[in-house]
């Protein structure tokens, strides 16, 4: 049986020691070791992908050239020591992320799971019976408990898992890119108060607002969507002030800018300027070295840090986060 798409707090699931990300432009992998009680990225590899090998989508076939994609996965796994048990990071575009709130939460886990599935069924662009649904508690408010919910078609997740199986590895944990960039930030030095993350890929950008460790807003935008990324972030900040009782962002973080390429790069530069003007703060790049050090032989170019961020986040998701 295919394991569910899973986003959890860093204490809810034991993480593997190696992870692979399959994105539209590349396949990357990292292996983690613990030395003197500290996590270290001991090995890392990236394999570029030609266009149209992997085309992330919520509702359509994703892996268009299976042999080429599986070969890339095999090469990065060989480069980090051929681990047999791995975590798998997939593009945000394969899942629908929702925030839902219940005034009363059922006591039995199976009743809660059924209620969550019923709630997200209304907006899912596919039959919920064909979907994997996972959820994690979010903010607790006076009018109820919030949950962050991910839903993805089972057959699409299986496409990505099968690439790992073909390369001799079992993906026992599957998770989304941006949610694991968040995990990387939380595993390092979490920003206080409210903070904003923009994660950019070649084919999409995701925006998350967090209150401490809790996601309070999440939106994804495909790269070919009308309008600019800066416009979307501006709309998000307006919503934050008007609807989420926003009192100001303590930090604004950006990930993926060095690997996005094309029009996304131009959008990112416009976004950076606009955010620094509006938020009155410098936009910082996510640095996974705050959570896991690199071995001496691994350089720290911006592109490497961007590809490492979601991998480190998945591998350190079991670490405690301040409440």
C-alpha positions as CSV (number, residue, x, y, z in Angstrom):
1,X,0.0,0.0,0.0
2,X,1.3,3.5,-0.9
3,X,2.2,5.5,2.2
4,X,0.3,8.7,2.6
5,X,1.7,12.1,1.8
6,X,2.8,13.3,5.2
7,X,3.6,16.7,6.7
8,X,4.1,16.5,10.5
9,X,5.7,18.5,13.2
10,X,9.3,17.6,13.8
11,X,8.5,15.3,16.7
12,X,5.8,13.2,15.2
13,X,7.8,10.9,12.8
14,X,11.3,9.5,12.8
15,X,13.1,10.7,9.7
16,X,15.5,8.6,7.6
17,X,19.2,9.5,7.3
18,X,19.0,10.2,3.5
19,X,16.5,12.1,1.3
20,X,15.9,12.6,-2.4
21,X,14.0,15.5,-4.0
22,X,12.5,15.0,-7.5
23,X,11.8,18.4,-9.0
24,X,11.1,19.6,-12.6
25,X,14.6,20.8,-13.2
26,X,16.7,18.3,-11.2
27,X,17.0,15.4,-8.8
28,X,18.9,16.0,-5.6
29,X,19.9,13.9,-2.6
30,X,21.6,14.4,0.7
31,X,22.8,12.1,3.5
32,X,22.9,13.2,7.2
33,X,25.2,12.0,9.9
34,X,25.4,13.0,13.6
35,X,28.8,13.9,15.0
36,X,29.3,15.1,18.5
37,X,25.5,15.4,18.9
38,X,25.3,17.7,15.8
39,X,23.7,17.0,12.4
40,X,26.1,17.1,9.5
41,X,25.4,16.9,5.8
42,X,27.9,14.3,4.9
43,X,27.1,13.8,1.2
44,X,25.1,15.6,-1.4
45,X,24.4,15.2,-5.2
46,X,22.4,16.9,-7.9
47,X,21.5,15.7,-11.4
48,X,19.9,18.1,-13.8
49,X,16.8,17.0,-15.8
50,X,16.0,17.9,-19.3
51,X,12.6,19.6,-19.8
52,X,9.5,17.4,-20.0
53,X,11.0,14.5,-18.1
54,X,9.2,15.5,-14.9
55,X,6.1,17.8,-15.3
56,X,4.6,18.3,-11.8
57,X,0.8,18.5,-11.8
58,X,-2.1,18.1,-9.4
59,X,-4.3,16.3,-11.8
60,X,-2.3,14.8,-14.7
61,X,0.5,12.3,-15.3
62,X,3.8,13.7,-13.8
63,X,6.6,11.4,-15.0
64,X,6.9,11.6,-18.8
65,X,10.2,9.8,-19.3
66,X,10.4,7.2,-16.6
67,X,13.7,5.7,-17.6
68,X,15.5,9.0,-17.7
69,X,14.1,10.1,-14.3
70,X,14.8,6.8,-12.6
71,X,18.4,6.9,-13.9
72,X,18.9,10.4,-12.4
73,X,17.5,9.1,-9.1
74,X,19.9,6.1,-9.2
75,X,22.9,8.4,-9.9
76,X,22.3,10.7,-6.9
77,X,21.7,7.7,-4.6
78,X,25.0,6.2,-5.8
79,X,26.7,9.4,-5.0
80,X,25.6,9.5,-1.4
81,X,26.3,5.9,-0.6
82,X,23.3,3.9,-2.0
83,X,20.9,4.2,1.0
84,X,18.0,1.7,1.0
85,X,15.6,3.7,3.1
86,X,15.0,7.3,2.2
87,X,12.6,10.2,2.5
88,X,11.2,11.7,-0.7
89,X,10.5,15.4,-1.4
90,X,8.1,16.1,-4.2
91,X,7.0,19.4,-5.8
92,X,4.2,21.5,-4.2
93,X,2.2,21.3,-7.4
94,X,1.3,17.7,-6.8
95,X,-0.8,18.4,-3.7
96,X,-3.6,20.8,-2.6
97,X,-2.8,22.4,0.7
98,X,-5.7,23.7,2.8
99,X,-6.2,25.2,6.3
100,X,-9.4,24.1,7.9
101,X,-10.8,24.7,11.3
102,X,-13.2,22.7,13.5
103,X,-15.0,24.1,16.6
104,X,-15.0,20.6,18.1
105,X,-12.4,17.9,17.3
106,X,-13.5,14.3,17.5
107,X,-11.7,12.3,20.2
108,X,-11.1,9.2,18.0
109,X,-8.4,9.6,15.4
110,X,-10.4,7.7,12.8
111,X,-13.4,10.0,13.2
112,X,-11.1,13.1,12.9
113,X,-9.6,11.6,9.7
114,X,-13.0,11.0,8.2
115,X,-14.1,14.5,9.1
116,X,-11.0,16.0,7.5
117,X,-11.6,14.0,4.3
118,X,-15.2,15.1,4.2
119,X,-14.2,18.8,4.6
120,X,-11.5,18.8,1.9
121,X,-13.7,16.8,-0.5
122,X,-15.6,19.9,-1.3
123,X,-12.7,21.7,-2.9
124,X,-10.6,18.8,-4.2
125,X,-10.1,18.7,-8.0
126,X,-10.2,14.9,-7.9
127,X,-12.4,12.2,-6.2
128,X,-11.3,12.1,-2.6
129,X,-11.6,8.3,-2.8
130,X,-8.6,8.4,-5.1
131,X,-6.5,10.7,-2.9
132,X,-4.1,10.5,0.0
133,X,-5.0,13.0,2.7
134,X,-2.7,13.9,5.6
135,X,-3.1,16.6,8.2
136,X,-1.4,18.1,11.2
137,X,-2.7,20.3,14.0
138,X,-2.1,24.0,13.6
139,X,-3.0,27.0,15.6
140,X,-5.4,26.7,18.5
141,X,-7.9,29.6,18.4
142,X,-10.8,30.5,20.7
143,X,-13.2,29.4,18.0
144,X,-11.6,26.0,17.3
145,X,-8.6,24.0,16.3
146,X,-7.0,24.6,12.9
147,X,-5.4,21.9,10.8
148,X,-3.0,22.0,7.8
149,X,-4.2,19.5,5.3
150,X,-2.5,18.1,2.2
151,X,-4.3,16.0,-0.5
152,X,-2.8,14.4,-3.5
153,X,-3.8,11.8,-6.0
154,X,-2.5,8.4,-4.9
155,X,-1.4,7.4,-8.5
156,X,0.6,10.6,-8.8
157,X,2.5,10.0,-5.6
158,X,3.1,6.4,-6.6
159,X,4.8,7.7,-9.8
160,X,7.5,9.4,-7.7
161,X,7.8,6.5,-5.3
162,X,8.3,4.0,-8.2
163,X,11.3,6.0,-9.4
164,X,13.0,5.4,-6.0
165,X,12.0,1.7,-6.1
166,X,13.5,1.3,-9.5
167,X,16.7,2.8,-8.1
168,X,16.8,0.3,-5.3
169,X,15.5,2.5,-2.5
170,X,12.3,2.6,-0.5
171,X,10.6,6.0,0.0
172,X,9.0,5.4,3.4
173,X,8.2,9.1,3.9
174,X,6.8,11.4,1.2
175,X,6.5,15.2,1.7
176,X,6.3,18.5,-0.1
177,X,9.1,20.9,-0.9
178,X,8.0,24.1,0.8
179,X,6.8,22.4,3.9
180,X,10.3,20.9,4.4
181,X,12.0,24.3,3.7
182,X,9.8,25.4,6.7
183,X,11.1,22.4,8.6
184,X,14.7,23.4,7.9
185,X,14.0,26.9,9.2
186,X,12.4,25.5,12.3
187,X,15.2,23.1,12.9
188,X,17.7,26.0,12.9
189,X,16.8,29.2,14.7
190,X,13.1,29.7,14.3
191,X,12.0,33.3,13.8
192,X,9.9,34.8,16.6
193,X,6.4,36.0,16.1
194,X,5.0,36.1,12.5
195,X,7.2,35.4,9.5
196,X,6.9,35.0,5.8
197,X,8.5,32.4,3.5
198,X,8.6,32.5,-0.3
199,X,9.9,29.3,-1.9
200,X,10.5,29.5,-5.6
201,X,11.0,26.7,-8.2
202,X,11.3,26.8,-11.9
203,X,7.6,26.0,-12.4
204,X,5.9,27.5,-9.3
205,X,6.2,29.6,-6.2
206,X,4.7,29.0,-2.8
207,X,4.1,31.5,-0.1
208,X,3.6,30.6,3.6
209,X,2.8,32.8,6.6
210,X,3.7,31.4,9.9
211,X,3.0,32.4,13.5
212,X,5.9,30.8,15.4
213,X,6.0,27.1,14.1
214,X,2.4,27.2,12.8
215,X,1.4,27.8,9.2
216,X,-1.5,30.3,9.2
217,X,-1.6,30.9,5.4
218,X,-0.4,28.9,2.4
219,X,-0.7,29.7,-1.3
220,X,0.8,28.2,-4.4
221,X,1.2,29.8,-7.8
222,X,2.2,28.1,-11.0
223,X,4.9,30.0,-13.0
224,X,2.7,30.4,-16.0
225,X,-0.1,32.1,-14.1
226,X,-1.0,35.7,-15.0
227,X,0.4,38.4,-12.8
228,X,3.7,38.6,-11.0
229,X,5.0,36.9,-7.9
230,X,5.4,40.4,-6.3
231,X,1.7,41.0,-6.8
232,X,0.7,37.7,-5.2
233,X,2.9,38.4,-2.2
234,X,1.4,41.9,-1.9
235,X,-2.1,40.4,-1.8
236,X,-0.9,38.0,0.8
237,X,0.5,40.7,3.1
238,X,-2.7,42.6,2.7
239,X,-4.7,39.5,3.7
240,X,-2.3,39.1,6.7
241,X,-3.0,42.6,7.9
242,X,-6.7,42.6,7.3
243,X,-7.8,39.0,8.2
244,X,-5.0,37.4,10.3
245,X,-4.5,40.2,12.8
246,X,-1.0,40.7,11.6
247,X,1.1,43.0,13.7
248,X,4.2,42.9,11.6
249,X,6.6,40.3,10.2
250,X,9.7,39.6,12.3
251,X,11.5,38.0,9.3
252,X,11.0,37.5,5.6
253,X,12.8,34.5,4.1
254,X,13.4,33.4,0.5
255,X,14.4,30.0,-0.9
256,X,15.0,28.6,-4.3
257,X,15.9,31.9,-6.0
258,X,19.3,30.7,-7.3
259,X,17.8,27.6,-9.0
260,X,14.5,29.0,-10.3
261,X,15.8,30.4,-13.7
262,X,13.9,32.1,-16.5
263,X,11.1,34.6,-15.7
264,X,10.9,33.4,-12.1
265,X,14.4,35.0,-11.5
266,X,13.2,38.4,-12.7
267,X,10.0,38.0,-10.6
268,X,12.2,37.2,-7.5
269,X,14.3,40.3,-7.9
270,X,11.2,42.5,-8.2
271,X,9.7,40.7,-5.2
272,X,12.9,41.2,-3.1
273,X,12.8,45.0,-3.7
274,X,9.1,45.3,-3.0
275,X,9.2,43.3,0.2
276,X,12.2,45.2,1.6
277,X,10.3,48.4,1.0
278,X,7.0,47.3,2.3
279,X,8.1,45.1,5.2
280,X,10.9,47.5,6.2
281,X,13.3,44.5,6.6
282,X,16.0,42.7,4.6
283,X,14.8,39.6,2.8
284,X,17.1,36.8,3.9
285,X,17.9,33.6,2.0
286,X,17.1,30.4,3.8
287,X,20.4,28.9,5.0
288,X,20.1,25.2,6.0
289,X,23.5,25.4,7.7
290,X,21.6,27.0,10.6
291,X,20.1,23.5,11.1
292,X,22.9,21.2,9.8
293,X,26.6,21.9,9.2
294,X,28.3,21.0,6.0
295,X,31.4,18.9,5.8
296,X,34.6,20.8,4.9
297,X,34.7,19.4,1.4
298,X,31.2,20.7,0.6
299,X,31.1,24.3,-0.7
300,X,28.3,26.7,0.1
301,X,27.2,28.2,-3.2
302,X,23.7,29.7,-3.1
303,X,22.3,27.1,-5.5
304,X,23.6,24.3,-3.3
305,X,22.0,25.8,-0.2
306,X,18.7,26.2,-2.1
307,X,18.7,22.5,-3.1
308,X,19.7,21.4,0.4
309,X,17.0,23.3,2.3
310,X,14.1,20.9,1.7
311,X,16.3,17.8,2.1
312,X,17.7,19.0,5.4
313,X,14.2,19.9,6.5
314,X,12.9,16.5,5.9
315,X,15.9,14.8,7.5
316,X,15.5,17.0,10.7
317,X,11.8,17.0,11.0
318,X,12.0,14.9,14.2
319,X,13.7,17.7,16.1
320,X,11.7,19.6,18.7
321,X,10.3,22.9,17.8
322,X,9.4,25.5,20.5
323,X,5.7,25.6,21.2
